[in-house]
């Protein structure tokens, strides 16, 4: 049996926070904890009905994350799942762990041209369940939903 080489620490803020989904998408992934991305805002973007979580810089905001250690095969699988580099691109960003350690990790960020829109209820529920399971501040998730939905209604996007 060959040992898997783990090379990337990945911060998930959307459906990849869910352990069952990650086990399916990335069978070698190791859950390593939780953390927070500071000075970023969580939001949902995409063409309805397919809106997904993403982050953008915003002073004095933060985004809770679940941290995974990925093998090269896992990262390749996530690149395909996230439609990288077409829909999402990779970025290295500072994350503060629950223990207070700050490290640079990889995240996927949706390209800016996608409009803000709320996600479907199944997708949102999967993320909400992960927030509950890991003891993350669900107010941040609710705020992201309200922000994305308010934008759509304000500008009459359908």
N, C-alpha and C positions, 0 to 999 in steps of 0.2 A: 504494500500500500504506500502510495506517495503522499507526503505531507503537503498540505496546501500552504502556499506562501501568502501571508496577509501583508498588504502594502498600503492600503488606503483607509483612512478613517473618514467616515461619511456621516453627515448630520442630516437626518430626515425630519421634515416638518409637515409632511402630508401623509398620504396613505402608506408610505414606506415606514411609518412609525409602527404599523401593525405587524406583530411577530409572525402571524400565520401567512400574511402576504409576503413578507420578506423570506420566510422559509421556502415558499414556492418560487419566488423570483431569484433568490440568492441563497442556495442551500448551504454554502460555506460560511455565510455571514455570522459574525459573533456580536451579540448585543454587549455593549461595553458601558452603557449608562445614559444619563440625560444631561442636558446642558441648556444654554441660552445664547442666542445670537443677539448681541446688543447693537442698538442704533439701526435696526431693521424692523420693518413692518411685515406681518403676514397678511396676505390677501388672496383672492381667487380671481383667476383670469382665464379667458378662453372664449370660444364661440359656443353659445348655448346649443345643445344642453351639455356640452363637454367643457366645463370650467374646472380648473384644478388649482391647488395651492402653489403659491410662489412667494418670493420675498423681494422687497425693494428697500433701499436705504431710506431711513427716516430717523432723524435725531430724537433721542429720548424714548424710543420704542424698543421692544425686544420680542424675540420669537423663541418659544420653547422648542427643543429638539430632542430626538432620540439618537444616540450615537451608535454606529455600527462599524465594525472592522470588516473590510471586504477583501476577498481574494481578487486576483486579476480577472478570473472568470465571472465573479459576481459583478464587478464594475462593468465589464463588457455587457452582461445581461441587463444591468440597470440603464446603461447608455441606450440600449435598444428600447427598453420599456419607456424611458423618458423622452424618446425620439430626439436624442442628443446627437448632433448639434442643431438640428432643424428647429425644434420647438423650445428645448431647454439648452442652456450651455452650462459648463462646469465653471465653478469659481472656488478659489481657496479663501477661506474666511476664518476669522477668530471666533472661537466658541469658548465660553466659560462653563466648565462642568459644574455639577451639583457640589463637588468638593472644593470648588474655587480655583481649580487649575485652568489656565488659559492655553489653548493650543489651536493650531491652524488645521482646519479640516475641509473636506470637499463638500460642496452643496451643488444642487442643480437649481438654476434660476431661469424662469421663463423669459423669452425675448420680449422686449417692451411693446411690440406692435399688437399684442393680444389685448382685447378690451377687458375691463373689470366686469365680472358677472358672477353671480352666486353659483355654487356647485349643486349637483343633485343631492337628494337626501341620503342616498346610500353611501356615496363618497364621504359626505360630511359626517355621517354616523360612524364610519370606520375611524376617522380621525378623532372624533369626540371620544370614542371608546378607548383609543390609545392614550389620550390625555388623562382619562379617568384611571386607567390601569397604572400609568407611570406617575400619577400624582402631580400632573402639570396644571398650570393655571388656565382653566377652560375659558375664563373671561377673555383671554387673548384670542382664542378661536372664535368666540361669539362676536367679538369686536371685528374680526376679519370678515365674517359673514355679513354683518350689518354694513360695514364699509363698502364691500363689493356690491351688495344689493342696492344700497342707497345711490351709488354712482349710476347704476343701470336705470333706476327709476327717475333720477334727476334729469338724465339726458334722454329719456324715452327710448332706450334701446329695447328691442324685443327679442 
